[in-house]
Amino acid sequence: MNGRQSVQDQPTDETPQQIVERELQAAQEQVRRVAAELRAGLAEDDRLAAEERAKGEH
């Protein structure tokens, strides 16, 4: 190692467990956001499919 820290390095007072917990929380939040986007997309697909079925019934 050259002793330089990257911009992404966190303060050294963080324990390895704290780093892992922080990264886990960030990953969980990202999963929540993606899941919400998927649910919204599926709901829109369902809505559009229902509209198409309704058009076919007339």
Backbone torsions as a table, in degrees:
resi	resn	phi	psi	omega
1	MET	NA	150.6	-177.9
2	ASN	-97.9	0.5	177.0
3	GLY	86.4	-10.3	178.9
4	ARG	-83.9	145.5	177.3
5	GLN	-101.3	141.3	176.1
6	SER	-77.5	166.4	179.8
7	VAL	-60.9	-29.7	-176.1
8	GLN	-81.0	-11.7	-179.2
9	ASP	-61.9	140.7	-179.7
10	GLN	-94.0	165.5	177.7
11	PRO	-56.2	146.5	-174.8
12	THR	-74.7	-6.9	178.8
13	ASP	-80.4	0.5	176.8
14	GLU	-86.2	132.7	177.0
15	THR	-79.5	161.1	176.5
16	PRO	-55.2	-38.8	179.3
17	GLN	-64.9	-40.4	178.5
18	GLN	-64.6	-37.5	177.9
19	ILE	-63.3	-47.0	-179.5
20	VAL	-62.5	-42.8	-179.9
21	GLU	-63.6	-41.3	179.2
22	ARG	-64.3	-45.0	179.5
23	GLU	-65.6	-37.1	177.4
24	LEU	-63.6	-43.6	178.2
25	GLN	-61.9	-40.9	179.3
26	ALA	-64.9	-41.6	179.2
27	ALA	-66.0	-40.6	178.8
28	GLN	-63.5	-40.1	178.4
29	GLU	-64.5	-40.3	178.3
30	GLN	-63.7	-41.4	177.8
31	VAL	-61.9	-41.9	178.9
32	ARG	-60.6	-43.1	179.8
33	ARG	-64.0	-44.9	-179.8
34	VAL	-64.8	-41.9	179.4
35	ALA	-61.9	-40.9	178.5
36	ALA	-63.8	-40.7	177.8
37	GLU	-64.4	-40.9	178.6
38	LEU	-64.2	-44.3	178.9
39	ARG	-60.7	-42.3	179.4
40	ALA	-63.7	-41.2	178.8
41	GLY	-65.6	-41.6	178.7
42	LEU	-66.3	-38.7	178.0
43	ALA	-63.8	-39.8	177.9
44	GLU	-65.6	-41.8	176.9
45	ASP	-59.9	-44.2	179.1
46	ASP	-61.9	-42.0	-180.0
47	ARG	-63.0	-45.5	-179.9
48	LEU	-65.1	-39.3	178.4
49	ALA	-64.6	-40.1	178.5
50	ALA	-64.5	-39.3	177.1
51	GLU	-62.7	-42.3	180.0
52	GLU	-64.6	-41.5	177.9
53	ARG	-64.1	-39.1	-179.8
54	ALA	-65.2	-37.8	178.6
55	LYS	-64.9	-38.4	-178.5
56	GLY	-69.5	-21.6	-178.0
57	GLU	-81.1	-15.7	-177.2
58	HIS	-85.4	NA	NA
